[in-house]
Amino acid sequence: MIISVATLSSTPSRVFLLRVASAIASAAAFGLLAAPVLSLPHLPAAFVLAFCFGFFFVGGTGYRILLAVALRDAARHTAASWTGATAASSLAALAAAIVLATLGRDDMLLLAAYALAINVAYLPVKLACLGAGCCVAGRPLAAPGGRRLDLRWLEIGLTLAALLVAFASLAGGAPSAAAILGLFGHMAVRLLSRWARRRMPHRVFSANGTGQEFAPLTLALVFTVGIAGCG
């Protein structure tokens, strides 16, 4: 099958490619940054860790689809889920960090790598939102001069800021600070997004999955702060 240039330039194709880029870029970032935690050469370790991140991230993204297939419920909402991707990947990262901590390995580097990777993943996803025309603010976001801010561009800007600050901390030899800043920054951006769209989380175990990523992200942040404080 030959895919035409017109097909690739269509809005659904661009949105799909941006979401694929989100998974690939974040998995690569996680693998390359966290590779030293494994007793393997850097590139093989990076590949293994990137695959693990991608498995949970992509699996979480499509959990609604998998659930609909398992339940044979064609009417169930099956859109790709950022909530599911974040919840699954953060739980996996937290579990891996706990294992590393019990083994006396560098759990802070793994959590810092995850914090950076989840912010890397969010950037193409928000660009995809711009293309799809979704995730607009349900309440006005005013800028100086009386102009209205586009929520999605605000999220992109704040995510870039969190990513740069976290990366600077990691490059400066402070993985615990990188993990804390990256996780907190992403949670703050997500809470802003939900507040602006009038979709604040209220039931963690709701049927539509609204806000389910905040519980595992909070656990990962609390664990990170606790370990950093003990260190």
Buried (B, 14 or more C-beta within 10 A) or exposed (E): EEEEEEEEEEEEBBBBBBBEBBBBBBBBBBBBBBBBBBEBEEEEBBBBBBEBBBBBBBBBBBBBBEBBEEEEEEEBEBEBBBBBBBBBBBBBBBEBBEEBBEEEBBBBBBBBBBBBBBBBBBBBBBBBBBBBEEBEBEEEBEEEEEEEBBBBEBBBEBBBBBBEBBBEBBEEEBBBBBBBBBBBBBBEBBBBBBBBBEBEBEEBEEEEBBBBBBBBBEEBBEBBBEBBEEE
